[in-house]
Amino acid sequence: MGFLASYIMQGRTQAIMVASFLSLLSLLLPPVSIVSLATIALVTLRKGAKEGGYVLVCACLAAAILGLVLIGNYQLPLFYSLFLWLPVWVIAVILREGRHLFLAIEIVIAIATLAILATYWYEPNISEIWQAQLHDVLEALVSEANPEVSKEAIQAFLSVFFNFMLTGLIAQVYILSLLAGLFLGRAWQAILYNPGGFKKEYLGLRGQKPLAIVSLIILAIAWFSSGLIAEISWNIIVLFFLLYVFLGVIVLHCTFSVMKRKRLLIPFLYISIILVPHAMIPAALIGLTDTWLNLRKTILNQMDV
């Protein structure tokens, strides 16, 4: 996709056209939003906050005009685009100024955590709303996929899902889209101006101890408390779980990269994480442990020996 990055960097008009068109297209094909996010991220990372903000505002207006012409509605494309791009612009500005990719990830986690807290502040009974809207549909889907499971077991699972996971999972999806857009924008920047730079930066990511301590404190609160406090804490833990899965995958990537069959093992690693949900648990434990013990350095040193 380097050709698209080159086209975006040819000028403001090109960047605005790509971002606004892909924003509208992502209403039909949500994964396309990642490329739209990467467009704003790339311009901001390369040319700064002012230029990135200018492209963002103009692209929002262009999306609104396109929406008015194509679907007869300018408000949905306008506010959707603003909601999509504003956070990634902020994060890209922080990354450009601070030059630390993990700091940008921490900001994304913080934004999603604040979103969960704001949701519960505005609607403390959000889990009951989810249950009222989605219970029958999800119960039918789970029953169809697992006909051998009793109705009581399904009810118990859905109760846990709605109360302790769903809000966090929605925030998790938001995090994934933001980070995917940011990473793609950073990768494009490296392709155009610093070949190989993103790979080095990505594989060098490592968790920070203060954040690990915070995550363990929240886990303890979730485990030992009850009621609304426990519900909020478990939904936030879902975000930290994703973070440590991500860091664990990087540790494994670094380990596999020095093995003879790395061309087979590394793709298998990412496919396994996507297709086998249970694989996330050991990956998260590896990511959390690496924060304290620097596992990748230990493993690689042993391999050298």
DOPA-925107 format. One record per residue (C-alpha): residue in three letters; x, y, z. Coordinates in steps of 0.25 Angstrom, whole numbers, always signed. Example, Ala and Ser with C-alpha at 12.3 -4.5 7.8 and 13.67 -1.06 7.14 Angstrom:
! DOPA-925107
<code->ALA&px->+49&py->-18&pz->+31>
<code->SER&px->+55&py->-4&pz->+29>
//
This chain:
! DOPA-925107
<code->MET&px->+0&py->+0&pz->+0>
<code->GLY&px->+12&py->+9&pz->-1>
<code->PHE&px->+6&py->+15&pz->-14>
<code->LEU&px->-6&py->+20&pz->-6>
<code->ALA&px->+3&py->+26&pz->+4>
<code->SER&px->+11&py->+33&pz->-7>
<code->TYR&px->-2&py->+39&pz->-13>
<code->ILE&px->-7&py->+44&pz->+1>
<code->MET&px->+6&py->+51&pz->+3>
<code->GLN&px->+6&py->+58&pz->-11>
<code->GLY&px->-3&py->+69&pz->-5>
<code->ARG&px->-14&py->+74&pz->+4>
<code->THR&px->-25&py->+71&pz->-7>
<code->GLN&px->-21&py->+57&pz->-9>
<code->ALA&px->-20&py->+54&pz->+6>
<code->ILE&px->-34&py->+60&pz->+8>
<code->MET&px->-40&py->+52&pz->-4>
<code->VAL&px->-35&py->+39&pz->+2>
<code->ALA&px->-39&py->+41&pz->+16>
<code->SER&px->-53&py->+46&pz->+13>
<code->PHE&px->-56&py->+36&pz->+3>
<code->LEU&px->-51&py->+24&pz->+11>
<code->SER&px->-59&py->+30&pz->+23>
<code->LEU&px->-72&py->+29&pz->+16>
<code->LEU&px->-68&py->+15&pz->+10>
<code->SER&px->-65&py->+10&pz->+24>
<code->LEU&px->-80&py->+12&pz->+28>
<code->LEU&px->-82&py->+0&pz->+19>
<code->LEU&px->-69&py->-7&pz->+21>
<code->PRO&px->-64&py->-4&pz->+35>
<code->PRO&px->-50&py->-9&pz->+33>
<code->VAL&px->-47&py->+2&pz->+23>
<code->SER&px->-48&py->+12&pz->+34>
<code->ILE&px->-34&py->+7&pz->+38>
<code->VAL&px->-28&py->+13&pz->+25>
<code->SER&px->-36&py->+25&pz->+27>
<code->LEU&px->-30&py->+27&pz->+41>
<code->ALA&px->-16&py->+24&pz->+35>
<code->THR&px->-18&py->+35&pz->+25>
<code->ILE&px->-20&py->+46&pz->+36>
<code->ALA&px->-9&py->+39&pz->+45>
<code->LEU&px->+2&py->+39&pz->+33>
<code->VAL&px->-1&py->+54&pz->+30>
<code->THR&px->+0&py->+58&pz->+45>
<code->LEU&px->+13&py->+50&pz->+48>
<code->ARG&px->+20&py->+55&pz->+36>
<code->LYS&px->+15&py->+70&pz->+35>
<code->GLY&px->+11&py->+73&pz->+49>
<code->ALA&px->-2&py->+76&pz->+57>
<code->LYS&px->-6&py->+88&pz->+49>
<code->GLU&px->-5&py->+82&pz->+36>
<code->GLY&px->-12&py->+69&pz->+41>
<code->GLY&px->-23&py->+77&pz->+47>
<code->TYR&px->-25&py->+85&pz->+35>
<code->VAL&px->-27&py->+72&pz->+27>
<code->LEU&px->-36&py->+66&pz->+37>
<code->VAL&px->-45&py->+78&pz->+37>
<code->CYS&px->-46&py->+79&pz->+22>
<code->ALA&px->-48&py->+64&pz->+21>
<code->CYS&px->-59&py->+65&pz->+31>
<code->LEU&px->-66&py->+76&pz->+22>
<code->ALA&px->-63&py->+68&pz->+10>
<code->ALA&px->-69&py->+56&pz->+16>
<code->ALA&px->-82&py->+64&pz->+20>
<code->ILE&px->-83&py->+69&pz->+6>
<code->LEU&px->-82&py->+55&pz->+0>
<code->GLY&px->-92&py->+50&pz->+10>
<code->LEU&px->-102&py->+61&pz->+6>
<code->VAL&px->-100&py->+57&pz->-9>
<code->LEU&px->-100&py->+42&pz->-8>
<code->ILE&px->-109&py->+39&pz->+4>
<code->GLY&px->-116&py->+52&pz->+6>
<code->ASN&px->-110&py->+54&pz->+20>
<code->TYR&px->-98&py->+62&pz->+24>
<code->GLN&px->-99&py->+60&pz->+40>
<code->LEU&px->-96&py->+45&pz->+40>
<code->PRO&px->-83&py->+46&pz->+32>
<code->LEU&px->-79&py->+59&pz->+39>
<code->PHE&px->-80&py->+54&pz->+53>
<code->TYR&px->-75&py->+40&pz->+49>
<code->SER&px->-63&py->+45&pz->+43>
<code->LEU&px->-60&py->+55&pz->+54>
<code->PHE&px->-62&py->+43&pz->+64>
<code->LEU&px->-53&py->+34&pz->+56>
<code->TRP&px->-41&py->+44&pz->+53>
<code->LEU&px->-40&py->+53&pz->+65>
<code->PRO&px->-34&py->+43&pz->+75>
<code->VAL&px->-24&py->+38&pz->+65>
<code->TRP&px->-20&py->+52&pz->+61>
<code->VAL&px->-17&py->+55&pz->+76>
<code->ILE&px->-10&py->+42&pz->+78>
<code->ALA&px->-1&py->+45&pz->+65>
<code->VAL&px->+2&py->+58&pz->+71>
<code->ILE&px->+7&py->+52&pz->+84>
<code->LEU&px->+15&py->+42&pz->+76>
<code->ARG&px->+21&py->+52&pz->+67>
<code->GLU&px->+25&py->+61&pz->+79>
<code->GLY&px->+29&py->+50&pz->+89>
<code->ARG&px->+35&py->+40&pz->+79>
<code->HIS&px->+31&py->+28&pz->+88>
<code->LEU&px->+21&py->+18&pz->+82>
<code->PHE&px->+17&py->+12&pz->+95>
<code->LEU&px->+13&py->+26&pz->+101>
<code->ALA&px->+3&py->+27&pz->+89>
<code->ILE&px->-2&py->+13&pz->+93>
<code->GLU&px->-4&py->+17&pz->+107>
<code->ILE&px->-12&py->+29&pz->+103>
<code->VAL&px->-21&py->+21&pz->+95>
<code->ILE&px->-23&py->+12&pz->+107>
<code->ALA&px->-26&py->+24&pz->+115>
<code->ILE&px->-36&py->+30&pz->+105>
<code->ALA&px->-44&py->+16&pz->+105>
<code->THR&px->-43&py->+15&pz->+120>
<code->LEU&px->-49&py->+29&pz->+121>
<code->ALA&px->-60&py->+25&pz->+111>
<code->ILE&px->-64&py->+14&pz->+120>
<code->LEU&px->-64&py->+22&pz->+132>
<code->ALA&px->-73&py->+33&pz->+125>
<code->THR&px->-82&py->+22&pz->+120>
<code->TYR&px->-85&py->+17&pz->+134>
<code->TRP&px->-86&py->+31&pz->+140>
<code->TYR&px->-96&py->+35&pz->+129>
<code->GLU&px->-104&py->+21&pz->+130>
<code->PRO&px->-100&py->+13&pz->+142>
<code->ASN&px->-110&py->+2&pz->+137>
<code->ILE&px->-103&py->+0&pz->+123>
<code->SER&px->-102&py->-15&pz->+125>
<code->GLU&px->-117&py->-16&pz->+127>
<code->ILE&px->-119&py->-8&pz->+114>
<code->TRP&px->-109&py->-17&pz->+106>
<code->GLN&px->-117&py->-29&pz->+112>
<code->ALA&px->-130&py->-24&pz->+108>
<code->GLN&px->-126&py->-21&pz->+94>
<code->LEU&px->-117&py->-33&pz->+91>
<code->HIS&px->-121&py->-44&pz->+100>
<code->ASP&px->-130&py->-52&pz->+91>
<code->VAL&px->-122&py->-50&pz->+79>
<code->LEU&px->-109&py->-55&pz->+86>
<code->GLU&px->-116&py->-66&pz->+93>
<code->ALA&px->-121&py->-72&pz->+80>
<code->LEU&px->-107&py->-71&pz->+73>
<code->VAL&px->-100&py->-78&pz->+85>
<code->SER&px->-111&py->-89&pz->+86>
<code->GLU&px->-109&py->-91&pz->+71>
<code->ALA&px->-94&py->-92&pz->+71>
<code->ASN&px->-94&py->-100&pz->+84>
<code->PRO&px->-107&py->-109&pz->+84>
<code->GLU&px->-101&py->-118&pz->+95>
<code->VAL&px->-100&py->-107&pz->+105>
<code->SER&px->-111&py->-105&pz->+115>
<code->LYS&px->-120&py->-93&pz->+115>
<code->GLU&px->-116&py->-90&pz->+129>
<code->ALA&px->-101&py->-90&pz->+125>
<code->ILE&px->-104&py->-81&pz->+114>
<code->GLN&px->-112&py->-71&pz->+123>
<code->ALA&px->-101&py->-71&pz->+133>
<code->PHE&px->-90&py->-68&pz->+122>
<code->LEU&px->-99&py->-57&pz->+116>
<code->SER&px->-101&py->-51&pz->+130>
<code->VAL&px->-86&py->-50&pz->+132>
<code->PHE&px->-84&py->-45&pz->+117>
<code->PHE&px->-93&py->-34&pz->+119>
<code->ASN&px->-89&py->-29&pz->+133>
<code->PHE&px->-74&py->-31&pz->+132>
<code->MET&px->-70&py->-31&pz->+118>
<code->LEU&px->-78&py->-25&pz->+107>
<code->THR&px->-75&py->-10&pz->+110>
<code->GLY&px->-61&py->-13&pz->+111>
<code->LEU&px->-61&py->-21&pz->+98>
<code->ILE&px->-67&py->-10&pz->+90>
<code->ALA&px->-56&py->-1&pz->+96>
<code->GLN&px->-46&py->-11&pz->+92>
<code->VAL&px->-51&py->-11&pz->+77>
<code->TYR&px->-50&py->+4&pz->+78>
<code->ILE&px->-35&py->+3&pz->+83>
<code->LEU&px->-32&py->-8&pz->+72>
<code->SER&px->-37&py->+2&pz->+61>
<code->LEU&px->-29&py->+14&pz->+66>
<code->LEU&px->-16&py->+6&pz->+68>
<code->ALA&px->-18&py->-1&pz->+55>
<code->GLY&px->-19&py->+12&pz->+48>
<code->LEU&px->-8&py->+19&pz->+56>
<code->PHE&px->+1&py->+7&pz->+53>
<code->LEU&px->-2&py->+7&pz->+38>
<code->GLY&px->+1&py->+22&pz->+37>
<code->ARG&px->+14&py->+20&pz->+45>
<code->ALA&px->+18&py->+8&pz->+35>
<code->TRP&px->+14&py->+17&pz->+23>
<code->GLN&px->+23&py->+28&pz->+29>
<code->ALA&px->+35&py->+18&pz->+30>
<code->ILE&px->+33&py->+12&pz->+16>
<code->LEU&px->+34&py->+26&pz->+10>
<code->TYR&px->+44&py->+33&pz->+19>
<code->ASN&px->+51&py->+23&pz->+28>
<code->PRO&px->+51&py->+8&pz->+23>
<code->GLY&px->+51&py->-2&pz->+33>
<code->GLY&px->+49&py->+8&pz->+44>
<code->PHE&px->+35&py->+3&pz->+48>
<code->LYS&px->+39&py->-11&pz->+50>
<code->LYS&px->+50&py->-7&pz->+59>
<code->GLU&px->+40&py->+2&pz->+67>
<code->TYR&px->+29&py->-9&pz->+67>
<code->LEU&px->+38&py->-20&pz->+72>
<code->GLY&px->+44&py->-11&pz->+82>
<code->LEU&px->+31&py->-8&pz->+90>
<code->ARG&px->+31&py->-13&pz->+104>
<code->GLY&px->+21&py->-10&pz->+115>
<code->GLN&px->+24&py->+0&pz->+127>
<code->LYS&px->+24&py->-5&pz->+141>
<code->PRO&px->+15&py->+7&pz->+146>
<code->LEU&px->+5&py->+3&pz->+136>
<code->ALA&px->+6&py->-12&pz->+140>
<code->ILE&px->+4&py->-8&pz->+155>
<code->VAL&px->-8&py->+0&pz->+151>
<code->SER&px->-14&py->-12&pz->+144>
<code->LEU&px->-12&py->-21&pz->+155>
<code->ILE&px->-18&py->-12&pz->+165>
<code->ILE&px->-30&py->-11&pz->+156>
<code->LEU&px->-31&py->-26&pz->+155>
<code->ALA&px->-30&py->-27&pz->+170>
<code->ILE&px->-42&py->-17&pz->+171>
<code->ALA&px->-50&py->-25&pz->+161>
<code->TRP&px->-47&py->-38&pz->+168>
<code->PHE&px->-50&py->-34&pz->+183>
<code->SER&px->-61&py->-24&pz->+181>
<code->SER&px->-75&py->-25&pz->+176>
<code->GLY&px->-87&py->-18&pz->+170>
<code->LEU&px->-84&py->-6&pz->+161>
<code->ILE&px->-70&py->-5&pz->+165>
<code->ALA&px->-67&py->-19&pz->+161>
<code->GLU&px->-74&py->-17&pz->+148>
<code->ILE&px->-67&py->-5&pz->+144>
<code->SER&px->-53&py->-11&pz->+148>
<code->TRP&px->-55&py->-24&pz->+140>
<code->ASN&px->-59&py->-16&pz->+127>
<code->ILE&px->-46&py->-8&pz->+129>
<code->ILE&px->-38&py->-20&pz->+131>
<code->VAL&px->-43&py->-25&pz->+117>
<code->LEU&px->-35&py->-13&pz->+112>
<code->PHE&px->-22&py->-16&pz->+119>
<code->PHE&px->-24&py->-31&pz->+115>
<code->LEU&px->-23&py->-27&pz->+101>
<code->LEU&px->-11&py->-18&pz->+103>
<code->TYR&px->-3&py->-30&pz->+109>
<code->VAL&px->-8&py->-39&pz->+98>
<code->PHE&px->-1&py->-30&pz->+89>
<code->LEU&px->+12&py->-29&pz->+97>
<code->GLY&px->+12&py->-44&pz->+98>
<code->VAL&px->+11&py->-46&pz->+83>
<code->ILE&px->+23&py->-36&pz->+81>
<code->VAL&px->+31&py->-44&pz->+91>
<code->LEU&px->+28&py->-57&pz->+83>
<code->HIS&px->+30&py->-50&pz->+70>
<code->CYS&px->+44&py->-46&pz->+74>
<code->THR&px->+47&py->-60&pz->+79>
<code->PHE&px->+42&py->-67&pz->+66>
<code->SER&px->+49&py->-57&pz->+57>
<code->VAL&px->+63&py->-63&pz->+61>
<code->MET&px->+58&py->-77&pz->+58>
<code->LYS&px->+61&py->-85&pz->+45>
<code->ARG&px->+46&py->-86&pz->+42>
<code->LYS&px->+42&py->-72&pz->+45>
<code->ARG&px->+35&py->-70&pz->+32>
<code->LEU&px->+25&py->-81&pz->+36>
<code->LEU&px->+25&py->-78&pz->+51>
<code->ILE&px->+22&py->-63&pz->+51>
<code->PRO&px->+10&py->-64&pz->+41>
<code->PHE&px->+5&py->-76&pz->+49>
<code->LEU&px->+6&py->-67&pz->+62>
<code->TYR&px->-3&py->-56&pz->+57>
<code->ILE&px->-13&py->-66&pz->+51>
<code->SER&px->-14&py->-73&pz->+64>
<code->ILE&px->-16&py->-61&pz->+72>
<code->ILE&px->-28&py->-57&pz->+62>
<code->LEU&px->-34&py->-70&pz->+61>
<code->VAL&px->-32&py->-77&pz->+74>
<code->PRO&px->-37&py->-68&pz->+86>
<code->HIS&px->-31&py->-77&pz->+96>
<code->ALA&px->-17&py->-74&pz->+91>
<code->MET&px->-19&py->-59&pz->+96>
<code->ILE&px->-18&py->-64&pz->+111>
<code->PRO&px->-3&py->-69&pz->+110>
<code->ALA&px->+0&py->-57&pz->+101>
<code->ALA&px->-5&py->-48&pz->+112>
<code->LEU&px->+3&py->-55&pz->+123>
<code->ILE&px->+16&py->-54&pz->+114>
<code->GLY&px->+13&py->-39&pz->+112>
<code->LEU&px->+11&py->-36&pz->+126>
<code->THR&px->+23&py->-44&pz->+131>
<code->ASP&px->+32&py->-38&pz->+120>
<code->THR&px->+29&py->-24&pz->+127>
<code->TRP&px->+36&py->-29&pz->+139>
<code->LEU&px->+46&py->-39&pz->+134>
<code->ASN&px->+50&py->-35&pz->+120>
<code->LEU&px->+47&py->-49&pz->+115>
<code->ARG&px->+51&py->-46&pz->+100>
<code->LYS&px->+65&py->-42&pz->+105>
<code->THR&px->+67&py->-54&pz->+113>
<code->ILE&px->+61&py->-64&pz->+102>
<code->LEU&px->+70&py->-57&pz->+91>
<code->ASN&px->+82&py->-58&pz->+100>
<code->GLN&px->+80&py->-73&pz->+103>
<code->MET&px->+78&py->-75&pz->+88>
<code->ASP&px->+92&py->-68&pz->+85>
<code->VAL&px->+98&py->-77&pz->+95>
//
